[in-house]
């Protein structure tokens, strides 16, 4: 598969759990972040609202997974 460039592509990957650990331990984010996963629902439609990282499925699944250990 060609990517249209003559130069090799570089791919970067970071473990999401490690990134989150660093962010949560950074005091600069102390008043800017939710520290627990949450599920937010629209009052009228009762639909799940995804408004930030901690309201997403991945954060919820990780907190449930860690709690079960």
N, C-alpha and C positions, 0 to 999 in steps of 0.2 A: 504494500500500500504506500503510495507516494503522498507526502505532505506538502509538496510544492516548493521545497527549499533545498538548496544545495548543501546547507550546513546541517550538522546533526542537531536534533532537538534535545533540550534538557528538560527533564521532568523532576519536579520537587514534590515530596510527600512528607507530611507531618502526621504523627499519630494524634487523632482528635482528642483522645483522653489526656495526652501530655500537654497539648495546647491549652485545653481547658484548665488543667491543673496549674499551669503557669499564670493564666489570666486570673483565676480565682485567688491566687496567692499574691497578686500585684495590688498593693495598697492604692495605686492610682485609680483603680476600678471600684474601690470600696463602696462608693455611693452611686455608682453607675450601673451595677449589675444585680440581677436576681441570683441568689445563691442556691435556689432550689428549683427543680423542674416544676412546671405548672401546666394545667390545662385550662384554657380560657374559652368560654362559650358565649356566643352572641345571645343576649337576653331575649330577643324576639324570635330568631330562627332556631335557636338551640344548636347551631352549627359550631364546630370547633374552629376557633380563630387562631391563626398562626401569626403572631405579631413580633416575635423575637426568638432568639436561639432557645431560651429556656421554655418556650411554649411549644416547641417542636417535638415530634415523635422521638427523635434520636435521644434528646436530653431526658425525656420521660423514660424511655426504655433503659437507658444507662442507670438512672436512679433506682428503678425497680430492680434491675439486675444486681446492682451493688448492694441494695438493701437485702436481697435474698441470700447473699453469700454468708 
